Amino acid sequence: MHPRNLSGRQSRLHWLTAAAAAVAAIVAAAPVEARVTRIVIDDVSALTGQSIPYEQIRGRAFGELDPNDPHNSIVTDIKLGADADGKVRYETSFNLVKPVDMNRASGFLWHDVPNRGGAGTIVVEERELGDIGLRSGWQADNAGNTGVPVNRASGTNHWVAAPIAKVGGAAVTGNVLARIVNQSGPDSKPLMVQTNPVPYLPATLDTTKATLKTHTKETVDGVVTEGPDIAPGDWAFAKCDAGNPFPGTPIDNNPANAPGNLPVHICLRNGFDPKLLYQVVYPAQNAYVLGVEMAAFRDVGTFFRYEAADDSGTRNPVAGFVKGTAVRGVSQSGNMVRQFIFMGLNQDERNRMVYDGAWPIIAGRRVAANSRWAQPDGVLELYQQGSEGPQWWADWPDPVRKQPTGSIFSRCDKNSTCPKVIEHFGSAEVYALKLTPEWIGTAGDADIPLPRNVRRYYVPSSSHGGGSGGFAHMPPETATSPICPGNSFGRGTLAANPVPHTEITNVLRMAMRDWVLKGTPPPPSRWPTLAGKTLVDANKGAMGFPGAVPGVPDSIFQRENFAFPVFDYDWGPQFDHAEASGVPTNVPPVIRKVIPMKVPKVDADGNEIGSVPTVLVMAPLGTYLGFNITAEGFHQGQVCNYVGGYVPFARTRAERIARGDPRLSLEERYGSHEGYEAAVRAAALKAFAEGFLLPADRDRLIRQASESAVLR
């Protein structure tokens, strides 16, 4: 099959007209190992917004893997996904953006990992530099609309079509866990992980083969109070509502229709009680060979970096123009980057390095993507995988979990394919995404040294991904408290945290390019440490958190409500706990140990110290928190998953005293608007001098502070 003839777009398909003799030579020289064997171009369009003419190429890549190749054998169940000839095949989407005139290309290629399959491309700033942007599928589990659409040439979300595991021609089955929380009423409810469907269909609709339990309470540190079990005759895998009451309409659990059949619904005879959490364990089918998705991502990356054409002669549109590469992901997709490197996939089947650089953003763990029944969309809520095995870059022991010494780099260190790594975080990752063992191990008694090819930056007192920035003292009257991310987790009590990540992202974008293309090292790492006494136990006293901050009760600092710990789960004897691979058979798992977090120390205002110089934190208008407090529902009074909060300072001393606020007011700090403007200027100049602010951002922040309404 050859690319479609796209009427009216031939001027943009100039790179498909390679000479026949050259194509013949390419095909003759094609290697025989597993790889991308064919690409299909489905659409080409102009991309606007930058001064350099760009085009966007959307297509699909087809590839095959040899399960016996050591580069692929790490994939769980890979042999169970093989075709009759012993090869494992996949199809995956990709999106490529590039200058129309490749002579204007910079030579730098960003391979972005989609977050839950989302579409997107490189930002305008990168296109102005002439960079190449590649985005391709990596999730094969159908969650979050990443399942293969009926028409694979349509749609913008990314996906991988990977095989399901079979033994003797029959699909494997096994138990899967799902949870329903903060739901009420007679309507059936979907089984979700994060905000996307649990990707596995029931192997049977017979509820006697499953269990449905309730919980009346769960603490942050994993203590569960059970409620009544739901009898098999009182629930069904079905869709129902007031007009179509229990038992409702049974779901279609035919795996051939999986993308259209998700999410799975549960119907209760007596409806859902919002005071209860419902936990179902059921025998499932359609176990995707998830690690194939990771290998497919590798193969797409190496094809566009190294290959001239596919086996049928379709030319690589950027062949010969790529001088350096970096893989990049944000949050869930950043965790994928870490897992990708851990699995040794930065070396392709021809032993070449796939990416020179890697930038996992606000991502402090490895995504669950290489075990049977894994749920890559999970966010480390109770009984979700993701903290297993080494999360750190240098070889380090794991005595608490009795796992071998290792690191994310353990495999690539052996063949010199470890990339240059830049990682940056905010404090929401500490409080709810279990970050700090990456810095200090599970024992939590020493700082793990960073290898020379890793830089780490911590943006203090910031929410997941950063806030909206600006210099607004009080939130607008129309502002609402932020939603707690996760599976119907709730809403916060405090205002949204405005501390941005924009400025550090702009710095690190250029730093990664210069490190890869020129060998220029980035600024020195900056993060809280035990040695610097800026990383402490997760309690109010050790943190130095001020007393009586309005809206922040002492109860939030209790262990059962505060920083989410790492759980050492026992997933059963068929699961490799160091590798996070294999087959989990304990569902739900037993919690063997609770590994508490450390958190950054704070100053007299409650703002974090020992981190990247950040203008809004250095010239604060209030206390910027990496956590918020869940307002109501099942998680009421606990940390509001991974979202931050903001508590403004009083404007005047009299207002502060009337509120009983221990923090100095704006007038006591800055005196006047001009005083605040001077504080911002000093902070911006300091951050710039230390290499953490670009000139344009320095000038913009100073101008915004001058134009703000603070103390006017």
Phi, psi and omega per residue, in radians:
M1 nan 2.289 -3.100
H2 -1.879 2.885 3.141
P3 -1.009 2.603 3.109
R4 -1.163 2.567 3.025
N5 -1.467 1.831 -3.016
L6 -1.624 1.864 -3.099
S7 -1.013 2.361 3.089
G8 1.390 0.036 -3.067
R9 -2.156 0.281 -3.051
Q10 -1.124 -0.506 3.134
S11 -1.135 -0.379 3.140
R12 -1.644 -0.018 -3.130
L13 -1.885 0.482 -3.079
H14 -1.092 -0.485 -3.116
W15 -1.348 -0.036 3.097
L16 -1.627 0.011 -3.010
T17 -1.830 0.700 3.099
A18 -1.074 2.594 -3.122
A19 -1.079 2.532 -3.078
A20 -1.065 -0.648 -3.121
A21 -1.158 -0.696 3.131
A22 -1.148 -0.705 3.118
V23 -1.072 -0.765 -3.140
A24 -1.057 -0.690 3.131
A25 -1.168 -0.685 3.127
I26 -1.087 -0.843 -3.110
V27 -1.083 -0.719 -3.127
A28 -1.106 -0.555 -3.090
A29 -1.594 0.025 -3.070
A30 -1.051 2.345 3.125
P31 -1.215 2.840 -3.065
V32 -1.749 -0.127 -3.100
E33 -1.319 2.961 -3.133
A34 -1.055 2.507 -3.019
R35 -3.128 -3.130 2.889
V36 -1.226 2.107 -3.114
T37 -1.726 -0.383 -3.074
R38 -2.722 2.445 2.957
I39 -2.095 2.564 3.098
V40 -2.176 2.246 3.105
I41 -1.617 2.072 -3.113
D42 -1.707 -0.434 -3.090
D43 -2.843 2.507 3.038
V44 -2.324 2.301 -3.120
S45 -2.558 2.793 3.082
A46 -1.314 2.569 3.103
L47 -2.061 2.096 -3.061
T48 -1.795 2.988 3.054
G49 1.967 -0.190 -3.141
Q50 -2.211 2.860 -3.085
S51 -1.346 -0.460 3.113
I52 -1.499 2.241 3.083
P53 -1.049 2.228 -3.119
Y54 -2.155 2.700 2.988
E55 -2.236 2.639 -3.133
Q56 -2.021 2.188 -3.056
I57 -2.035 2.052 3.128
R58 -1.925 2.319 -3.109
G59 -2.825 -2.888 -3.122
R60 -2.339 2.570 3.084
A61 -2.053 2.413 3.106
F62 -1.995 2.375 -3.108
G63 -2.580 3.009 3.115
E64 -2.476 2.625 -3.100
L65 -2.185 2.517 3.002
D66 -1.673 1.968 -3.097
P67 -1.067 -0.378 -3.112
N68 -1.537 -0.156 3.110
D69 -1.239 2.243 3.137
P70 -0.990 -0.425 3.105
H71 -1.190 -0.366 -3.065
N72 -2.006 -0.293 -2.979
S73 -1.171 -0.228 3.099
I74 -1.222 -0.297 -3.073
V75 -1.247 2.125 3.100
T76 -1.031 2.323 3.048
D77 1.178 0.266 -3.020
I78 -1.066 -0.638 3.134
K79 -1.223 -0.368 3.125
L80 -1.406 -0.070 3.113
G81 -1.924 0.203 -3.045
A82 -1.383 2.597 2.996
D83 -1.372 -3.134 -3.066
A84 -1.062 -0.500 -3.130
D85 -1.512 0.095 3.099
G86 1.561 -0.105 3.138
K87 -1.618 2.610 3.051
V88 -1.845 2.238 -3.047
R89 -2.044 2.662 -3.140
Y90 -2.537 2.859 2.976
E91 -2.342 2.428 -3.109
T92 -2.521 2.630 3.108
S93 -1.447 2.725 2.985
F94 -2.608 2.760 3.080
N95 -2.388 2.167 -3.085
L96 -2.137 2.241 3.032
V97 -2.095 2.445 -3.030
K98 -2.785 2.773 3.009
P99 -1.071 2.470 3.063
V100 -1.043 -0.791 3.048
D101 -1.626 1.801 -3.058
M102 -1.171 -0.207 3.032
N103 -1.207 -0.227 3.087
R104 -1.695 0.067 3.131
A105 -1.329 2.543 3.132
S106 -1.329 -0.377 -3.042
G107 1.630 -0.070 -3.138
F108 -1.722 2.254 3.135
L109 -2.006 2.149 2.994
W110 -1.655 2.161 3.002
H111 -1.831 1.824 -3.077
D112 -1.588 2.393 3.113
V113 -1.573 2.097 3.127
P114 -1.102 2.447 3.029
N115 -1.557 1.957 -3.105
R116 0.911 0.671 3.037
G117 1.432 0.053 -3.015
G118 -1.126 2.557 3.087
A119 -1.337 2.939 3.112
G120 2.714 3.097 3.120
T121 -2.712 3.101 3.140
I122 -1.147 2.658 -3.045
V123 -1.315 2.896 -3.095
V124 -1.004 -0.708 -3.129
E125 -0.996 -0.649 3.134
E126 -1.320 -0.573 3.083
R127 -1.223 -0.595 3.085
E128 -1.116 -0.427 3.094
L129 -1.477 -0.148 -3.113
G130 1.503 0.307 -3.106
D131 -1.274 2.752 3.071
I132 -1.753 2.374 3.118
G133 -2.039 2.240 3.091
L134 -2.186 2.368 3.040
R135 -2.405 2.338 -3.113
S136 -2.545 2.832 -3.085
G137 -1.194 2.658 3.018
W138 -2.521 -0.172 3.124
Q139 -1.767 2.218 3.134
A140 -1.906 0.184 -2.931
D141 -1.733 0.109 3.078
N142 1.220 0.012 -3.132
A143 -1.333 2.602 3.057
G144 1.051 0.620 3.139
N145 1.124 0.369 3.067
T146 -1.529 -0.040 3.068
G147 -1.119 2.692 -3.071
V148 -1.128 2.185 3.111
P149 -1.199 2.844 3.128
V150 -1.001 -0.786 3.042
N151 -1.765 1.812 -3.021
R152 -1.185 -0.297 3.124
A153 -1.483 -0.089 -3.105
S154 -1.898 3.032 3.102
G155 1.480 2.808 -3.116
T156 -2.006 -0.326 3.108
N157 -1.222 2.763 -3.058
H158 -1.803 2.609 -3.024
W159 -2.720 2.864 2.952
V160 -2.272 2.258 2.998
A161 -1.611 1.846 -3.110
A162 -2.090 2.756 -3.122
P163 -1.262 2.833 2.976
I164 -1.735 2.715 -3.079
A165 -1.315 2.286 3.128
K166 -2.328 2.577 3.036
V167 -2.205 2.119 -3.107
G168 1.060 0.552 3.127
G169 1.472 -0.136 -3.129
A170 -1.849 2.407 3.128
A171 -1.114 2.428 3.109
V172 -1.240 2.734 3.056
T173 -2.247 2.848 3.116
G174 -3.125 2.942 -3.059
N175 -1.432 2.443 3.130
V176 -2.265 2.534 -3.141
L177 -1.921 2.472 3.034
A178 -2.529 2.776 -3.027
R179 -2.400 2.524 3.091
I180 -2.165 2.240 -3.040
V181 -2.463 2.609 3.092
N182 0.980 0.774 3.126
Q183 -2.194 2.644 -3.120
S184 -2.592 2.848 3.010
G185 1.694 3.114 -3.022
P186 -1.439 -0.265 -3.094
D187 -1.186 2.556 3.035
S188 -1.124 2.725 -3.103
K189 -2.149 2.520 -3.129
P190 -1.432 2.666 3.025
L191 -1.545 2.033 -3.021
M192 -2.162 2.636 2.931
V193 -2.194 2.129 -2.884
Q194 1.019 -2.174 3.107
T195 -1.919 0.316 -3.063
N196 -2.159 2.836 -3.070
P197 -1.159 2.453 2.868
V198 -1.026 2.228 -2.866
P199 -1.484 0.141 -3.008
Y200 -2.077 2.259 3.125
L201 -1.438 2.611 3.062
P202 -1.100 2.465 3.057
A203 -1.301 -0.383 3.095
T204 -2.602 2.637 3.065
L205 -1.600 0.072 3.132
D206 -1.309 1.875 -3.060
T207 -1.251 -0.196 3.046
T208 -1.237 -0.277 3.110
K209 -1.545 -0.068 -3.112
A210 -2.146 3.037 3.042
T211 -2.294 2.495 3.060
L212 -2.260 1.912 -3.116
K213 -1.933 2.860 3.051
T214 -2.149 2.657 3.029
H215 -2.138 2.436 3.075
T216 -1.673 -0.321 3.115
K217 -2.812 2.545 2.966
E218 -2.407 2.250 3.082
T219 -1.545 2.831 3.107
V220 -1.007 -0.596 -3.116
D221 -1.608 0.374 2.880
G222 1.557 0.217 3.086
V223 -1.483 2.137 -3.048
V224 -1.923 2.328 2.985
T225 -1.882 2.025 -3.036
E226 -1.471 2.543 2.998
G227 -1.839 -2.828 -3.104
P228 -1.251 2.550 2.976
D229 -1.296 2.670 3.065
I230 -1.714 2.131 -3.100
A231 -1.109 2.563 -3.113
P232 -0.945 -0.556 -3.127
G233 -1.387 -0.085 -3.088
D234 -1.828 0.141 3.081
W235 -2.607 2.856 -3.097
A236 -2.665 2.649 2.925
F237 -1.366 1.557 -2.991
A238 -2.775 2.839 3.018
K239 -1.801 2.315 -3.128
C240 -2.642 2.867 3.052
D241 -2.764 -3.013 -3.083
A242 -1.076 -0.570 3.129
G243 -1.472 -0.275 3.128
N244 -2.358 1.277 -2.951
P245 -1.258 3.067 3.117
F246 -0.821 2.372 0.159
P247 -1.508 0.077 3.064
G248 1.208 -2.787 -3.139
T249 -1.829 2.068 -3.110
P250 -0.993 2.495 3.097
I251 -1.232 2.778 3.012
D252 -1.559 1.965 -3.120
N253 -1.854 0.437 3.061
N254 -1.284 2.022 -3.076
P255 -1.102 -0.363 3.095
A256 -1.115 -0.395 -3.135
N257 -1.880 0.378 -2.962
A258 -0.916 -0.858 -3.096
P259 -0.998 -0.628 3.141
G260 -1.468 -0.241 -3.068
N261 -1.652 -0.144 -3.129
L262 -1.642 2.587 0.031
P263 -1.410 2.762 2.994
V264 -1.196 2.411 3.116
H265 -1.942 2.598 3.036
I266 -2.119 2.327 3.120
C267 -2.005 2.325 3.132
L268 -1.933 2.456 3.116
R269 -1.014 -0.717 -3.062
N270 -1.835 0.217 3.128
G271 1.297 3.066 -3.050
F272 -1.679 2.440 3.133
D273 -1.798 2.092 -3.071
P274 -1.145 -0.239 3.124
K275 -1.420 -0.146 -3.058
L276 -1.971 2.550 2.904
L277 -1.737 2.334 -3.113
Y278 -1.863 2.256 -3.091
Q279 -2.198 2.041 -3.102
V280 -1.934 2.417 2.985
V281 -2.121 2.152 -3.043
Y282 -2.437 2.648 3.054
P283 -1.254 2.226 -3.028
A284 -2.040 2.883 3.069
Q285 -2.279 -2.920 -3.087
N286 0.856 0.984 3.094
A287 -1.375 1.713 3.133
Y288 -1.119 2.499 3.012
V289 -1.383 1.467 -2.902
L290 -1.125 -0.595 -3.121
G291 -1.085 -0.358 3.079
V292 -1.049 -0.615 3.136
E293 -1.061 -0.650 3.135
M294 -1.204 -0.719 3.102
A295 -1.147 -0.635 3.100
A296 -1.095 -0.716 3.101
F297 -1.073 -0.758 3.081
R298 -1.006 -0.818 -3.050
D299 -1.156 -0.661 3.088
V300 -1.133 -0.763 3.127
G301 -1.056 -0.757 -3.103
T302 -1.303 -0.536 3.101
F303 -1.079 -0.895 -3.074
F304 -1.267 -0.345 3.073
R305 -1.410 -0.741 -2.907
Y306 -1.969 -0.562 -2.912
E307 -1.520 2.584 3.104
A308 -1.463 -0.623 -3.076
A309 -2.837 2.905 3.051
D310 -1.496 -3.081 -3.046
D311 -1.145 -0.433 -3.128
S312 -1.621 0.018 3.084
G313 1.704 -0.010 3.075
T314 -1.177 2.145 -2.991
R315 -1.331 2.470 2.970
N316 -1.188 2.064 -3.043
P317 -1.092 -0.327 -3.123
V318 -2.037 0.310 -3.094
A319 -0.994 2.276 3.068
G320 1.483 -0.055 -3.069
F321 -1.935 -0.055 -3.076
V322 -1.615 2.063 -3.139
K323 -1.810 -0.453 3.141
G324 -2.758 2.670 -3.053
T325 -2.396 2.690 2.987
A326 -2.542 2.419 3.015
V327 -1.684 2.469 -3.011
R328 -2.521 2.441 3.085
G329 -2.632 2.665 -3.101
V330 -2.045 2.226 3.082
S331 1.073 -2.059 -3.122
Q332 -0.938 -0.752 -3.108
S333 -1.296 -0.425 2.993
G334 -1.204 -0.644 3.039
N335 -1.107 -0.590 3.060
M336 -1.070 -0.713 3.134
V337 -1.016 -0.751 -3.133
R338 -1.152 -0.733 3.096
Q339 -1.146 -0.685 3.118
F340 -0.997 -0.833 3.131
I341 -1.176 -0.741 3.136
F342 -0.999 -0.676 -3.118
M343 -1.312 -0.030 3.134
G344 1.379 0.320 -3.018
L345 -1.481 0.018 3.038
N346 -1.395 0.114 2.957
Q347 -2.019 2.185 -3.118
D348 -1.492 -3.100 -3.036
E349 -1.164 -0.317 3.085
R350 -1.741 0.297 3.056
N351 1.181 0.393 3.096
R352 -1.627 2.601 3.040
M353 -1.262 2.274 -3.105
V354 -1.412 -0.866 -3.097
Y355 -2.154 2.382 3.053
D356 -1.356 -0.560 -3.103
G357 -2.297 2.786 3.092
A358 -2.490 2.369 -3.087
W359 -2.306 1.466 2.994
P360 -1.374 2.107 -2.998
I361 -1.874 2.292 -3.096
I362 0.746 0.833 -3.050
A363 -2.454 1.913 -3.037
G364 -1.999 0.297 3.141
R365 -2.537 -3.052 3.083
R366 -1.870 2.337 -3.116
V367 -1.188 2.577 3.080
A368 -1.386 1.742 -3.042
A369 -2.553 0.247 -3.133
N370 -2.437 0.536 2.999
S371 -2.254 2.717 3.108
R372 -1.144 2.414 -3.141
W373 1.196 0.285 3.121
A374 -1.114 2.730 3.115
Q375 -2.174 1.532 -3.058
P376 -1.047 -0.334 3.134
D377 -1.402 -0.078 -3.108
G378 -1.122 2.694 -3.091
V379 -2.211 0.565 3.061
L380 1.223 0.440 2.945
E381 -1.245 3.008 -2.999
L382 -0.940 2.313 3.104
Y383 1.235 0.377 3.037
Q384 -1.845 2.417 3.106
Q385 -1.278 2.829 3.053
G386 2.547 -0.340 3.135
S387 -1.785 0.007 -3.068
E388 -1.204 2.537 3.039
G389 1.290 -3.105 -3.079
P390 -1.197 2.327 3.101
Q391 -1.946 0.099 -3.011
W392 -1.916 2.880 -3.005
W393 -1.593 -0.451 -3.123
A394 -1.847 2.572 3.107
D395 -0.950 2.254 -3.033
W396 -2.669 2.459 -3.139
P397 -1.262 2.798 3.119
D398 -2.311 1.186 -3.034
P399 -1.204 -0.492 -3.096
V400 -1.117 -0.734 -3.127
R401 -1.693 0.037 3.126
K402 0.960 0.778 3.084
Q403 -1.909 2.762 -3.052
P404 -1.204 2.732 3.027
T405 -1.071 2.365 -3.139
G406 -3.043 -3.065 3.139
S407 -2.790 3.010 3.029
I408 -1.092 -0.509 -3.115
F409 -1.524 0.064 -3.001
S410 -0.960 -0.679 -3.116
R411 -1.429 -0.842 -3.062
C412 -1.215 -0.402 3.063
D413 -1.065 -0.545 -3.068
K414 -1.288 -0.383 -3.108
N415 -2.222 0.305 3.049
S416 0.998 0.715 3.089
T417 -2.035 0.314 3.088
C418 -1.278 2.292 -3.132
P419 -1.384 2.935 2.898
K420 -1.274 2.254 -3.030
V421 -2.052 2.293 2.914
I422 -2.069 2.259 3.056
E423 -2.271 2.479 3.025
H424 -2.469 2.616 -3.004
F425 -2.400 2.924 2.886
G426 -2.147 3.135 -2.983
S427 -1.365 -0.308 3.061
A428 -1.059 -0.528 3.100
E429 -1.161 -0.501 3.103
V430 -1.236 -0.841 -2.964
Y431 -1.368 -0.488 -3.067
A432 -2.258 -0.257 -3.096
L433 -1.990 0.319 2.855
K434 1.038 0.813 -2.992
L435 -1.319 -0.746 -2.810
T436 -1.145 -0.386 3.001
P437 -1.022 -0.416 3.058
E438 -1.087 -0.487 -3.099
W439 -1.587 -0.551 -2.955
I440 -2.312 0.131 -3.135
G441 1.278 3.141 -3.132
T442 -1.337 -0.472 3.096
A443 -1.248 -0.496 3.062
G444 1.164 0.484 -3.036
D445 -2.020 0.026 -3.139
A446 -2.781 2.613 3.058
D447 -1.320 2.231 3.083
I448 -1.352 2.193 -3.121
P449 -1.172 2.571 3.087
L450 -1.543 2.356 2.991
P451 -1.073 2.846 -3.081
R452 -1.142 -0.413 -3.096
N453 -1.679 0.357 3.109
V454 -2.226 2.358 2.998
R455 -2.140 2.460 -3.094
R456 -2.265 2.345 -3.132
Y457 -2.357 2.317 -3.103
Y458 -2.064 2.095 3.114
V459 -1.564 1.952 -2.983
P460 -1.205 2.642 2.953
S461 0.887 0.789 -3.091
S462 -2.240 2.724 3.134
S463 -1.435 3.069 -3.121
H464 -1.145 1.925 -3.113
G465 1.503 -0.059 3.122
G466 1.500 2.861 -3.117
G467 -1.800 -2.878 -3.004
S468 -1.442 -0.148 3.135
G469 1.271 -2.815 -3.126
G470 1.491 3.101 -3.076
F471 -2.228 0.991 3.076
A472 -1.684 2.077 -3.112
H473 -1.179 -0.847 -3.125
M474 -1.924 2.415 3.066
P475 -1.066 2.584 3.089
P476 -1.041 2.645 -3.088
E477 -1.059 -0.442 -3.123
T478 -1.466 -0.117 -3.086
A479 -1.218 2.504 3.052
T480 -1.981 2.756 3.098
S481 -1.164 2.635 -3.039
P482 -1.280 2.658 3.035
I483 -1.335 2.404 3.057
C484 -1.312 2.163 3.136
P485 -1.118 2.827 3.107
G486 2.024 -2.912 -3.062
N487 -1.438 1.602 3.129
S488 0.836 0.861 -2.971
F489 -1.321 -0.586 -3.139
G490 2.324 -2.806 -3.134
R491 -2.332 2.612 -3.114
G492 -1.403 2.877 3.090
T493 -1.640 -0.458 -3.053
L494 -1.682 2.791 3.083
A495 -1.117 2.817 3.133
A496 -1.188 2.514 3.114
N497 -1.382 2.129 -3.084
P498 -1.559 -0.093 -3.046
V499 -1.027 2.110 -3.014
P500 -1.545 2.803 2.927
H501 -1.859 0.049 -3.046
T502 -0.989 -0.831 -3.030
E503 -1.190 -0.732 3.128
I504 -1.194 -0.611 3.092
T505 -1.096 -0.726 3.116
N506 -1.100 -0.698 3.108
V507 -1.137 -0.818 -3.029
L508 -1.278 -0.478 3.043
R509 -1.013 -0.861 3.137
M510 -1.224 -0.613 -3.140
A511 -1.108 -0.720 3.126
M512 -1.126 -0.787 3.136
R513 -1.058 -0.793 -3.100
D514 -1.203 -0.595 3.119
W515 -1.165 -0.729 -3.116
V516 -1.331 -0.840 -3.012
L517 -1.438 -0.566 -3.029
K518 -2.055 -0.215 -3.082
G519 1.363 0.234 3.140
T520 -1.384 2.093 -3.094
P521 -1.228 2.562 3.079
P522 -1.228 3.048 3.063
P523 -1.025 2.747 3.104
P524 -1.016 2.586 3.123
S525 -1.077 2.649 3.140
R526 -2.573 1.971 3.107
W527 -2.786 2.808 -3.135
P528 -1.176 2.469 -3.089
T529 -2.367 2.771 3.013
L530 -1.173 -0.744 -3.102
A531 -1.086 -0.624 3.130
G532 -1.470 0.010 -3.128
K533 0.999 0.538 3.073
T534 -1.912 0.051 3.043
L535 -2.154 2.129 -2.916
V536 -2.395 3.067 3.078
D537 -1.097 2.656 -3.059
A538 -1.496 1.197 3.007
N539 -2.556 2.814 -2.986
K540 -1.054 -0.732 -3.105
G541 -1.148 -0.839 -3.123
A542 -1.128 -0.634 3.134
M543 -1.195 -0.473 -3.015
G544 1.354 0.491 -3.088
F545 -1.268 2.337 -3.094
P546 -1.152 2.669 -3.129
G547 -1.436 2.675 2.976
A548 1.031 0.594 3.012
V549 -1.219 2.176 -3.063
P550 -0.945 2.264 3.083
G551 1.506 -0.052 -3.125
V552 -2.067 1.540 -3.084
P553 -1.276 2.699 3.108
D554 -1.058 -0.464 -3.088
S555 -1.097 -0.429 -3.121
I556 -1.178 -0.439 -3.082
F557 -1.467 -0.045 3.082
Q558 -1.204 2.551 -3.046
R559 -0.974 -0.613 -3.070
E560 -1.319 -0.165 -3.117
N561 -2.034 -0.261 -2.824
F562 -1.757 -2.286 -2.980
A563 -1.051 2.204 -3.124
F564 -1.157 2.164 3.133
P565 -1.488 2.906 2.958
V566 -1.432 2.355 3.057
F567 -1.773 2.288 2.999
D568 -1.541 1.651 -3.080
Y569 -1.472 2.594 2.933
D570 -1.789 1.801 -3.111
W571 -1.563 -0.006 3.091
G572 1.883 2.930 -2.988
P573 -1.244 -0.298 -3.135
Q574 -1.610 0.064 -3.124
F575 -1.875 2.274 3.076
D576 -1.558 1.854 -2.997
H577 -1.272 -0.442 3.083
A578 -1.356 -0.650 -3.127
E579 -1.519 -0.312 -2.995
A580 0.983 0.820 -3.124
S581 -2.365 3.064 -3.140
G582 1.628 -2.647 -2.986
V583 -2.160 1.980 3.062
P584 -1.316 2.255 -3.142
T585 -2.027 -0.268 3.033
N586 -1.607 1.796 -3.074
V587 -2.316 1.930 -0.025
P588 -1.285 2.784 -3.110
P589 -1.340 2.737 2.991
V590 -1.374 2.420 3.031
I591 -1.528 1.897 -3.126
R592 -1.384 -0.710 -3.139
K593 -2.540 2.629 3.005
V594 -1.904 2.097 -3.063
I595 -1.829 1.841 -3.031
P596 -1.224 2.729 3.135
M597 -1.576 2.693 2.800
K598 -1.717 2.753 -3.134
V599 -2.394 2.801 3.130
P600 -1.185 2.567 3.029
K601 -1.280 2.684 -3.115
V602 -2.128 2.881 3.098
D603 -1.584 -2.965 -3.068
A604 -1.133 -0.286 3.102
D605 -1.643 -0.145 -3.058
G606 1.590 0.144 3.109
N607 -1.647 2.479 -2.990
E608 -1.248 2.644 -3.122
I609 -2.148 2.976 3.056
G610 1.333 0.619 -3.002
S611 -2.428 -2.958 3.119
V612 -1.085 2.336 3.089
P613 -1.097 2.106 -3.046
T614 -2.227 2.136 -2.921
V615 -1.000 -0.825 -3.068
L616 -1.162 -0.490 3.099
V617 -1.420 -0.559 3.118
M618 -1.352 -0.446 3.052
A619 -2.166 1.248 -2.917
P620 -1.346 2.681 2.999
L621 -1.912 -0.005 -3.136
G622 3.107 -2.912 3.079
T623 -1.669 2.181 -3.127
Y624 -1.836 2.060 -3.004
L625 -1.883 2.494 3.009
G626 -1.429 0.039 3.117
F627 -2.362 2.817 3.007
N628 -2.276 3.136 -3.067
I629 -2.165 2.175 -3.095
T630 -1.138 2.242 -2.997
A631 -1.340 -0.712 -3.051
E632 -2.766 3.062 3.122
G633 1.601 -2.862 -3.022
F634 -1.075 -0.561 -3.077
H635 -1.766 0.341 -3.075
Q636 -0.940 2.326 3.083
G637 1.481 -0.087 3.103
Q638 -1.722 2.921 3.038
V639 -0.977 2.343 -2.998
C640 -1.458 1.023 -3.095
N641 0.821 -2.589 -2.927
Y642 -1.688 1.169 3.036
V643 -2.410 2.516 -3.084
G644 -1.632 3.083 -3.130
G645 -2.387 2.963 -3.094
Y646 -2.508 2.296 3.076
V647 -2.170 1.844 -3.088
P648 -1.117 2.625 2.968
F649 -1.232 2.727 2.943
A650 -1.130 2.668 3.136
R651 -1.362 -0.687 -3.065
T652 -2.170 2.873 3.099
R653 -1.099 -0.722 -3.125
A654 -1.091 -0.734 3.111
E655 -1.112 -0.712 3.135
R656 -1.077 -0.808 -3.109
I657 -1.143 -0.699 3.137
A658 -1.099 -0.554 -3.134
R659 -1.525 -0.168 -3.068
G660 1.183 0.582 -3.066
D661 -1.573 2.152 -3.118
P662 -1.330 -0.182 -3.058
R663 -1.544 2.420 3.140
L664 -1.021 2.556 3.107
S665 -1.344 2.959 3.098
L666 -1.047 -0.771 -3.124
E667 -1.131 -0.648 3.118
E668 -1.187 -0.513 -3.126
R669 -1.437 -0.886 -2.911
Y670 -1.970 -0.308 3.115
G671 1.396 -0.919 -3.037
S672 -2.687 3.056 3.065
H673 -1.031 -0.720 -3.139
E674 -1.112 -0.614 3.091
G675 -1.148 -0.677 3.098
Y676 -1.187 -0.734 3.109
E677 -1.015 -0.695 3.121
A678 -1.150 -0.654 3.125
A679 -1.151 -0.710 3.099
V680 -1.142 -0.742 3.129
R681 -1.038 -0.807 3.140
A682 -1.082 -0.726 3.134
A683 -1.140 -0.745 -3.132
A684 -1.129 -0.733 3.131
L685 -1.139 -0.633 3.117
K686 -1.164 -0.821 3.140
A687 -1.094 -0.670 3.107
F688 -1.135 -0.796 -3.112
A689 -1.078 -0.528 -3.120
E690 -1.579 0.062 3.050
G691 1.536 0.255 -3.079
F692 -1.948 0.339 3.099
L693 -2.665 2.246 3.069
L694 -1.334 2.702 -3.127
P695 -0.968 -0.745 -3.111
A696 -1.119 -0.688 3.122
D697 -1.246 -0.646 3.067
R698 -0.990 -0.876 -3.086
D699 -1.180 -0.661 3.138
R700 -1.113 -0.782 -3.125
L701 -1.114 -0.723 3.111
I702 -1.097 -0.726 3.127
R703 -1.146 -0.747 3.140
Q704 -1.095 -0.698 3.111
A705 -1.128 -0.691 3.124
S706 -1.108 -0.640 -3.098
E707 -1.497 -0.104 -3.059
S708 -1.279 2.970 3.133
A709 -1.662 0.140 -3.072
V710 -1.079 2.123 3.082
L711 0.999 0.525 3.029
R712 -1.473 nan nan
